[in-house]
Amino acid sequence: MYKIGIIEKIHDKGIQLLKNSKKFEYEIIDNISKNNLIKVLPKFDGITLRVAKLDHPILSHCKKLKVISRHGVGYDNVDIKFLKENNIKLLITATANAVSVAEHVMYMILTLSKGIVGYDKMVRAGEFRKAVNQLTTFELLNKEILILGFGRIGKILTKRCIGFEMKVNIFDPFVDNKVIKDFGGKKIEDLNSALTTADFLSIHMPLNKDTKNLIDLNKLKSMKKNIIIINTARGGIINEKDLDYALNNKIIFGAGLDVFENE
């Protein structure tokens, strides 16, 4: 019987699949500290992984490990070199959360553009009349969104933005213009120029040597003062110190982050 280590709980339907099979036994691991993973993972043949990091010091103890199944698309939290050297398979769930991420982007866009958090606090404090005059809000109609990366999430997000009658610009050097046009978007060749006109920026690209600190202070200073930046891709694509400076000095309007460089 194969032993499966589930690092952080997955959906009940996934658990049920393992329960119904006579080939597997499983254990849910809630404590994802490095010391605990080194201690408990060596007994497993397979691992399911969400956000925990599996680096060389952890994996080197996993002598029985045959496969890692990543709950998501990215795999920068796994030591790929070690997996290749030890013939350990890596699986991803390509379409598992694409809709959820795109909807999360829309949630953050609406929350920030409508001042939801500020209004909620002021209404609860009995200061509704002050909120009307103090908080800045705006519509999405005819606003320009620049989407960096046109994979599964970028495509789904494009449809939702068009539903709000937004103008959708796409920067992705690896996607043909016709594909973007068929989705109702406009392909952008010059990123620096596009950043100067966007009202919203949403990031959907991997973190690598080309995208590390892609959005830095110089680019932030080139943007509109009313821009809202959303990052649900990977921490490190935006230079967080530069973003903090830009927010505190009102260089940009707002930001919604679902990821951080150090998580």
C-alpha positions as CSV (number, residue, x, y, z in Angstrom):
1,M,0.0,0.0,0.0
2,Y,1.3,3.4,-1.0
3,K,1.5,6.2,1.6
4,I,0.5,9.7,0.6
5,G,1.4,12.8,2.6
6,I,-1.1,15.6,2.1
7,I,0.7,18.8,3.0
8,E,-2.1,21.1,4.1
9,K,-5.7,20.0,3.6
10,I,-7.1,19.6,0.2
11,H,-10.8,19.5,-0.9
12,D,-12.9,16.8,0.7
13,K,-13.5,15.2,-2.7
14,G,-9.8,14.6,-3.1
15,I,-9.6,13.1,0.4
16,Q,-12.6,10.9,-0.5
17,L,-10.8,9.5,-3.6
18,L,-8.0,8.3,-1.4
19,K,-10.4,6.9,1.2
20,N,-12.2,4.9,-1.4
21,S,-9.0,3.3,-2.8
22,K,-7.5,0.2,-1.3
23,K,-4.1,1.1,-2.8
24,F,-3.4,4.2,-0.7
25,E,-3.3,5.3,2.9
26,Y,-2.9,9.0,3.7
27,E,-2.0,11.5,6.4
28,I,-2.7,15.2,6.5
29,I,0.2,17.3,7.5
30,D,-0.8,20.7,9.0
31,N,2.5,21.7,10.4
32,I,4.6,22.8,7.4
33,S,7.7,24.0,9.3
34,K,10.9,22.8,7.8
35,N,11.9,20.7,10.9
36,N,8.5,18.9,10.9
37,L,8.6,18.2,7.1
38,I,12.1,16.7,7.5
39,K,10.7,14.5,10.3
40,V,7.5,13.2,8.8
41,L,7.9,13.1,5.0
42,P,10.5,10.3,4.6
43,K,7.8,7.6,5.1
44,F,5.7,8.7,2.1
45,D,5.7,7.5,-1.5
46,G,3.7,10.5,-2.8
47,I,3.1,14.0,-1.6
48,T,0.4,16.6,-2.4
49,L,1.7,20.1,-2.1
50,R,0.1,23.6,-1.9
51,V,2.2,26.5,-0.7
52,A,4.8,24.8,1.5
53,K,8.4,24.8,0.3
54,L,10.2,21.5,-0.5
55,D,13.9,22.4,-0.9
56,H,16.9,20.1,-1.1
57,P,17.4,19.7,2.7
58,I,13.8,18.4,3.0
59,L,13.7,16.3,-0.1
60,S,17.1,14.7,0.5
61,H,15.4,12.8,3.4
62,C,12.6,11.4,1.2
63,K,14.2,8.2,0.0
64,K,10.8,6.5,-0.8
65,L,9.4,9.5,-2.7
66,K,8.1,8.8,-6.2
67,V,5.8,11.7,-7.1
68,I,4.8,15.2,-6.0
69,S,1.4,16.5,-7.0
70,R,1.2,20.3,-6.9
71,H,-2.2,21.9,-6.2
72,G,-1.8,24.7,-8.7
73,V,0.3,25.6,-11.7
74,G,3.5,27.1,-10.4
75,Y,6.3,25.0,-9.0
76,D,8.9,27.4,-7.8
77,N,8.4,26.1,-4.3
78,V,10.0,22.8,-5.3
79,D,13.6,21.9,-5.9
80,I,13.2,20.9,-9.6
81,K,16.9,20.0,-9.9
82,F,16.7,17.5,-7.1
83,L,13.5,15.9,-8.6
84,K,15.3,15.4,-12.0
85,E,18.4,14.0,-10.5
86,N,16.3,11.5,-8.4
87,N,13.7,10.6,-11.1
88,I,10.8,12.0,-8.9
89,K,7.8,13.0,-11.0
90,L,6.1,16.4,-10.6
91,L,2.4,16.9,-11.5
92,I,0.5,20.1,-11.6
93,T,-3.3,20.8,-11.6
94,A,-3.4,23.0,-14.7
95,T,-6.9,24.4,-14.6
96,A,-7.8,23.8,-10.9
97,N,-7.9,27.4,-9.6
98,A,-7.9,29.6,-12.8
99,V,-11.5,30.8,-12.3
100,S,-11.0,31.4,-8.6
101,V,-7.9,33.5,-9.2
102,A,-9.6,35.5,-12.0
103,E,-12.6,36.2,-9.7
104,H,-10.3,37.1,-6.9
105,V,-8.7,39.7,-9.1
106,M,-12.1,41.2,-9.9
107,Y,-12.9,41.2,-6.2
108,M,-9.8,43.2,-5.4
109,I,-10.4,45.6,-8.3
110,L,-13.9,46.3,-7.1
111,T,-12.9,46.5,-3.5
112,L,-10.2,49.1,-4.2
113,S,-12.0,51.1,-6.8
114,K,-15.2,51.4,-4.8
115,G,-13.5,52.0,-1.4
116,I,-15.3,49.1,0.2
117,V,-13.0,48.7,3.2
118,G,-12.9,52.4,3.9
119,Y,-16.7,52.8,3.6
120,D,-17.2,49.7,5.8
121,K,-15.0,51.1,8.6
122,M,-16.6,54.6,8.5
123,V,-20.2,53.3,8.4
124,R,-19.5,51.1,11.4
125,A,-18.1,54.1,13.2
126,G,-21.2,56.2,12.4
127,E,-19.3,58.4,10.0
128,F,-21.1,57.7,6.7
129,R,-21.5,61.4,5.8
130,K,-17.7,61.9,6.2
131,A,-17.1,58.9,4.0
132,V,-19.0,60.4,1.1
133,N,-16.6,63.4,1.0
134,Q,-13.3,61.7,2.1
135,L,-13.1,58.5,0.0
136,T,-12.2,58.4,-3.7
137,T,-14.2,55.9,-5.8
138,F,-14.6,55.4,-9.6
139,E,-16.3,53.2,-12.2
140,L,-14.8,50.5,-14.2
141,L,-16.6,51.5,-17.4
142,N,-14.1,52.4,-20.2
143,K,-11.2,52.0,-17.8
144,E,-8.0,50.5,-19.3
145,I,-6.6,47.3,-17.7
146,L,-3.2,45.9,-18.7
147,I,-2.9,42.2,-18.1
148,L,0.7,40.8,-18.0
149,G,0.5,37.2,-19.1
150,F,-2.2,35.6,-21.3
151,G,-2.5,32.0,-20.0
152,R,-5.5,30.4,-18.5
153,I,-6.1,33.0,-15.8
154,G,-5.4,35.9,-18.2
155,K,-8.0,34.6,-20.7
156,I,-10.7,34.2,-18.0
157,L,-9.9,37.6,-16.5
158,T,-10.2,39.2,-19.9
159,K,-13.8,37.9,-20.3
160,R,-14.8,39.3,-17.0
161,C,-13.2,42.7,-17.6
162,I,-15.0,42.9,-21.0
163,G,-18.2,42.2,-19.1
164,F,-17.6,45.4,-17.2
165,E,-16.9,47.2,-20.5
166,M,-13.3,47.8,-19.8
167,K,-10.6,48.2,-22.4
168,V,-8.3,45.2,-22.1
169,N,-4.6,45.3,-23.2
170,I,-2.5,42.2,-23.0
171,F,1.3,42.0,-22.8
172,D,2.6,38.5,-23.5
173,P,5.4,38.1,-26.1
174,F,4.6,34.4,-26.4
175,V,1.0,34.6,-27.5
176,D,-0.1,35.4,-31.1
177,N,-2.0,38.6,-31.8
178,K,-4.9,36.7,-33.3
179,V,-5.5,34.7,-30.1
180,I,-5.6,37.8,-28.0
181,K,-7.9,39.6,-30.5
182,D,-10.3,36.6,-30.5
183,F,-10.7,37.1,-26.8
184,G,-11.5,40.8,-27.3
185,G,-8.1,42.1,-26.1
186,K,-5.4,44.2,-27.7
187,K,-1.9,42.9,-27.9
188,I,0.8,45.2,-26.5
189,E,4.3,45.2,-27.8
190,D,5.8,48.0,-25.7
191,L,5.3,47.3,-22.0
192,N,6.8,50.6,-20.7
193,S,4.5,52.6,-22.9
194,A,1.4,50.6,-21.9
195,L,2.2,51.1,-18.2
196,T,1.8,54.9,-18.6
197,T,-1.8,54.7,-19.8
198,A,-3.2,51.8,-17.7
199,D,-5.8,52.4,-15.0
200,F,-5.4,48.8,-13.7
201,L,-2.5,46.4,-13.9
202,S,-2.9,42.7,-13.2
203,I,0.0,40.3,-13.2
204,H,-0.2,36.7,-14.3
205,M,3.3,35.5,-15.2
206,P,5.9,33.2,-13.6
207,L,8.7,34.5,-11.5
208,N,12.1,34.0,-13.2
209,K,15.2,36.0,-14.0
210,D,13.4,38.1,-16.6
211,T,10.4,38.9,-14.4
212,K,12.2,39.4,-11.0
213,N,11.5,43.0,-9.9
214,L,9.9,43.7,-13.2
215,I,7.8,46.4,-11.6
216,D,10.2,48.7,-9.8
217,L,10.1,52.3,-8.6
218,N,11.0,53.7,-12.1
219,K,8.0,51.9,-13.6
220,L,5.8,52.9,-10.7
221,K,6.7,56.5,-11.2
222,S,5.8,56.3,-14.9
223,M,2.2,55.1,-14.1
224,K,-1.0,57.1,-13.6
225,K,-1.5,58.3,-10.1
226,N,-4.9,56.6,-10.1
227,I,-3.6,53.1,-11.1
228,I,-4.5,50.0,-9.1
229,I,-2.0,47.2,-9.2
230,I,-3.1,43.6,-8.6
231,N,-0.6,40.7,-8.2
232,T,-2.0,37.2,-7.8
233,A,1.0,35.5,-9.6
234,R,4.2,35.4,-7.7
235,G,5.9,37.6,-5.1
236,G,9.1,39.2,-6.3
237,I,7.7,40.3,-9.7
238,I,6.9,43.6,-8.0
239,N,9.7,45.1,-5.9
240,E,7.9,45.3,-2.6
241,K,10.0,48.0,-1.1
242,D,9.4,50.2,-4.1
243,L,5.7,49.4,-4.0
244,D,5.5,50.3,-0.3
245,Y,7.3,53.6,-1.1
246,A,4.9,54.3,-4.0
247,L,1.8,53.7,-1.9
248,N,3.0,55.8,1.1
249,N,4.0,58.6,-1.1
250,K,0.8,58.5,-3.2
251,I,2.6,57.8,-6.4
252,I,-0.1,55.2,-7.2
253,F,-3.6,54.9,-5.9
254,G,-3.7,51.3,-4.6
255,A,-2.5,47.7,-4.7
256,G,-4.0,44.3,-4.1
257,L,-1.6,41.5,-3.3
258,D,-2.3,37.8,-2.9
259,V,1.4,36.9,-3.0
260,F,4.6,38.1,-1.3
261,E,8.3,37.6,-1.9
262,N,8.6,35.9,1.5
263,E,5.5,33.9,2.4
